[in-house]
Amino acid sequence: MPSPSRPATATSATPWWETPLPALLQGLQAGPSGLTQEQAAARLAAQGPNSIAEVSATTPLRLLARQFASPLVLILAAGAFISLALRDWSDALTILVIVASSAGLGFWQEWRASQALERLRTRLALTVQVRRDGQPRRLPAAELVPGDIVELCAGNLVPADGVLLQARDFLVSQAGLTGESFPVEKRPGPPVAGAALAQRHHAVFLGSSVCSGTATILVAATGTGTVMAEIARHLGTADEETEFESGVRRFGELLLKLMFAVVLAVLLVNQALQRPLVESAMFAVALAVGLSPELLPAIVSVSLARGARLLAAQGVLVRRLDAIEDLGGMDTLCTDKTGTLTEGRMTLAFATDADGEASPQVLHAAWLNASFETGIDNPIDAALVQAGSAAGLSTQDWRKIDEIPYDFARRRLTVAAARDADPSTHLLVTKGAFAQVLEACDRVLDGTAERPLDAAARDRLEAQVRRHAERGVRVLAVAWDRRSARPRWEVADETGLLFAGFLGFVDPPKGQAADTVRDLAARGVQVKMVTGDNRHVAAHVAQQVGLDASALLTGETIAGLRDE
């Protein structure tokens, strides 16, 4: 029997996302009313806050110590103390001022950057609606524990990993985790063993955001137990030595060896000439101090600080000054796709008839559907409304009669509208997933003529959808029918429709993406795109921004490669 403070999250060694919901509820000792405040407090004390802790805390002492980690600075500091020992006050003071100025400038720049990041984290701190003692409460997300019941709605950020208990019209953007350009549908359901992150449709994860709908989730993992924390561990295991730091360290070690060699040679020569040992030692040390480049650390710090200010003017926050030199010396840049090379938003690419020809009629019908739709707020309708506005479309002569809302079983939405000049006739416009719209149709629009939707016509339409999918385009279908007016329309009326055409949506590349890739290539920097999106979308975007679309490695291919 697990203790209340350390609930089980899965049966045996099974991950929580593969555990059936009844077993997960039992293992977490949770129920529909949520945890009691005592249970939550005990689990919070045992497991810690729901936050992804940094690998190493940034403290003033740690930052200050890092400024003296360079061998060059240590050589200068040693030279200063030797000068003090020799009572050479002016040299000692000069060296100490230079070392202190260099270290202080680097410390101040990095400390300011760390504080800016901390202020940003504080401003972005989440609060969530959670059930405690059977009552909904607003609590900081950091206080969530496994077993909590959390309510989510459009606009919320998912505060922890968990499984869905209830969901309605629930679309989630998880591009930060999987690279998918478009929101994905999440719904309660049985787990699928071995499913990849993008296929876990019954679960939500920290780092994703709710685009539409509402849901109730059971928190299964928090803080360092989340998928996002695992990614963070891989990315931030420790601050690795930059190439610039390595170069400075090697130069300092070489200089140190040279100084020891000079000191030893001077001592040996002076002893061979039978000169006093103390005077020989003082002369050798003074010579070694003279070899040290007193101004080099200061010059490096000033140059890097100036680079940090220039980058800050471009909206780039530099946390480690040494990283600037590595940035300038890189030869390979790995970049995300969604939101980095692309706009990170859905755009209407085309509106075509059933033959694939551009169709203003299809655009107008789809735009009416999106403009009058009042259900799920989603990026597809936003893209359609924007495209219609750009085309000068207007609802001035139309009025909405009724709406058959979208649901995740039918995967389509129908709007009934009428012209002011012909109120006796209603235009039903249906928009949705291709297969679900097609099953509601018995005819297809061929130019201006209507033809039966036979097997050959279905094959032609399906072939078009496959071709678009291979180019990474998300395709929806549009159908309509004109019928006699009536007060209400229902799901049963979505039959006998006329298949009219297709809508294609893409996440377009940023305007400067291709130029940036070209400029980097001219400077000897290879750009590699890393994305969790499907291979067709990745290849299409790569081609658009000037990358080699044929040089593509899927996750399965990479997993099969040997380290050699």
Steps between C-alpha positions, in 0.01 A plus 500: 500500500663828394524773757291818453813710461650282227220370279568252224472645152476176304458131543833318537745649247232631265524875421202703614388574142471126431311425822119455475314782670342291783842362595656847480230647726553219747877537493476875556230455768295762315135548419266736309485739796877540507738472791453630850716789609684269742580250222622774271718658770660163583576428134635849442736459796613158377537571127576870490341783300367460148788677330790405278798588716805633326799268492710744697365803680643829386632673812713815520786305659492235226500763225782694665709186542456417132663830403826381663496152344715606204871413527583849369321663792662260745845581357435872540371449855812300584714773344327763713568307822862445398535874435354565844749258650781684321357834622445616143185690595434674169515179291288312753234773506490523120457127456233475773300790350508334156396159639222651714368708210498203263332268750254768610390580146441134419320441829272804456397402146424138587324590826274749323409233242424246776278749683313584179427130447385464859264798469360348181434169678325683784275693262406177322414309820180301444189460710258213438146393585536187714257296709597470866267356765236472227503874430658692209787724611743732325853399595853563372604230252811439713274347771357227274571138594426163333135411559367856471198563276553808282251680276627652175344729241601691188802722558641298791849359511511134602659512849611134533485162327173312532219301341160626391196420710261713296539714188282706272624642170851480648785606269856536632813648346803290594742636240762562768510127576429330167554770234148459361388814318128458569300447820414138578178354631512354849228275638455243780572146394698186566880522493699358210808303599822633351335811353731787413442834669303640203267196504405520867163659427357422845775693680622858530847623588666793672616750239192476277212749479123470462371644171130426548246312707503385860639197681549346841830320555650273761853617580736202467843663509631835621829688509801285426278204411351665190597450138610864480736445794654203323564717195647771723735248660632396160548863396646635823695228675784745568663810361750359255822683433461713189755485221608854590552405866694195387725715281565749780570215740748337262672837442521558875645154557758559226590836651528344845734230369709765324524707818611199705756416232632859501519509881679166510742598220585834666561330833722234344703752300545729801603210720748388236643852512509470883270798560299540826196268512254755644587766246484244220156381617364858523630578152347182357160568659502862383575377150211252519261773615615715212408222257138494618257690271341727759252669266383188310223394745370857514502531121311169468237601757444844345470353149255229607295747708472727198382202294239421766367857483476485121314169519269637770403780262380224265294333774759232590572438869861386558538301820863392454739744338730223375214359291518802267833389358365148442197645325727686261715193441229239440498291184170312555171647624218264605165678505138420573242527222170620647517863603870530411527432129122530461247753625353256752145576384259343255445673163261416217715382209223430247128457446437276198213320333480122471739509202767694690438834327483823704139570591368831639167323563660246732687778682179699542304203632775401743534861612124518572529183704794636701351847545166374632644213710466562874635176649868417536742789469768345279786610271335354188202734519730789590706432186184481286360824639831673436515368142142606435561848634809530278285399202240767583221259598210626709197359683300813426242322277491183710356401834556191708203268547636211704812300583572129543803515733824314448563188704787254502285211379365668183814720456307755298294817557201628305361853482165592344485848349259693278529798269291798594368503144386133513392407854305195375822313413766398747859421411648218709880522507694210655872515576714236664724195466505361146372148576217623724384767253520253212272252676230768522507561121336320207603742224813685393530840334674464163551854371145633501334159464402254772602136452437187707766425760592155370803284583715656227425852627582395857834356384589826325417706807694269732802518266500880528492483880795257500702728272439799727586298810833399344579871464426558868169680440206449736187454290135558591200444277206730421151394395170684463138472398211739443176403671163642587496719811418354839544631857757240616758265354631181662776241455259277309485769228871454419423259215471533123751787488693618194879455535641837395877504560800517728665739743875474558674636810870539567732655755691731261872569530599836644574761239869525591558127564635416152724809497634413845578141396673631187702757696610237752607267219707781347677532837576129517219407741292192423137517617331180624126498567384289795125442532249253638261568212442237229761444229291647217445829682869513598619435142262759356608773743868409448460546126326835548778646717785370285605186688566163336164322531651169387746487792231395746537267798191376683498399864487133403805541276700681769405236759638231267835673446810375677721737699794424272 
